[in-house]
């Protein structure tokens, strides 16, 4: 498990196993707006292979865009 997987799990309120089950870490893209120079957020679209128990837990539908905060991947001391 990577540190990023744990950070994603914490951000989304999922377990690490659930994040890995869906493969969320590999789906995340940066929203850089029209300029492509500044990252405004991270996001992924809920894939078709998402198990029903996760869809129900998060009230997601296949194809939904899920936003992650800009701070999702910060190191703990980045906010000191």
Secondary structure as GFF3:
##gff-version 3
##sequence-region A 1 80
A	DSSP	alpha_helix	3	12	.	.	.	ID=ss1
A	DSSP	alpha_helix	16	22	.	.	.	ID=ss2
A	DSSP	alpha_helix	24	27	.	.	.	ID=ss3
A	DSSP	beta_strand	29	31	.	.	.	ID=ss4
A	DSSP	beta_strand	41	45	.	.	.	ID=ss5
A	DSSP	alpha_helix	52	58	.	.	.	ID=ss6
A	DSSP	beta_strand	65	68	.	.	.	ID=ss7
A	DSSP	three_ten_helix	76	79	.	.	.	ID=ss8
###
